[in-house]
Amino acid sequence: MHWKRVKTLGSGGFGFVSMATTSGHNHLPPVVAVKSADITRSKSLSMEKDLLHKFKSCPCILRCFGDQITTENGRNLYNIVLEYAPGGSLADKIHSGKGLPEDIVSHHAKSIATALVHIHKLGYVHCDVKPHNVLLVGEHTKLADFGSCKKIGEAVQGFRGTVLYAAPESISRLDYSAAVDVWALGCTVLNMLTGKAPWEIRKDATTTDVLMMIGGSDEIPEIPNVFSEEAKDFLRKCFVKNPAARCRAESLLRHPFLKMANRHRHHLHLSSKLHSLLPQCFHVPKIHVH
């Protein structure tokens, strides 16, 4: 594959992500994202590439175009080449204290739920669903960052994910069934609707206090009464403390709240249609001066 780094988009414990341009060979789009790590610390990244290959038939999961080893500035790097998301992540669209309209939230939630149904059927759990790991590629919402992903039934050595989006059982007993992704979906939807973190944390709260509240109490995230009945019911089905009784992602796809996504799609289609008509509506005939 032929690509050239343009700029760094971000970094983390795994390595770093760059925007890159391509030569157009191998059917690559003109702009891609390249996720890179030192080759000696690339096991997690290589596993993510394999998972994305397994999940590639789902349009709601970020595409991976392959991997490549490069030597840059004396460093041997392992790289996976990914779809570039010009719209950034959902986290970039959520402004503090100001929620998104329900039909838009429904649109994003439906895509996330579709991705979860796909990976759960293949026997995997994402383990870190949150707005930062949901990317916007044009009008499409795509689940990304499978670095914490695991097989259903596989034992884990430590906590995975992000505490404020974590299901109670993942904190209290490191239990990671498909149900943890449903809880995290609920937290993500609540974050989109309110513009706030799913849990309200006291300023004087310690880490232990937070872990006990989420993993060891009967509390669930607060669901504001101003939401529609459909939105409130959707969230209640996600925030069931007992993972065995929690709604499955497949059932949530049929929930009335996610049907609002069709309304959003209709608005997008209508907006696109009107935009195409604008040149005709405001056509100014040429004036010939003799």
Summary of the structure (lengths in Angstrom):
residues: 290
radius of gyration: 21.4
end to end distance: 57.3
largest distance: 85.5
contacts: 882
relative contact order: 0.11
helix: 41%
strand: 21%
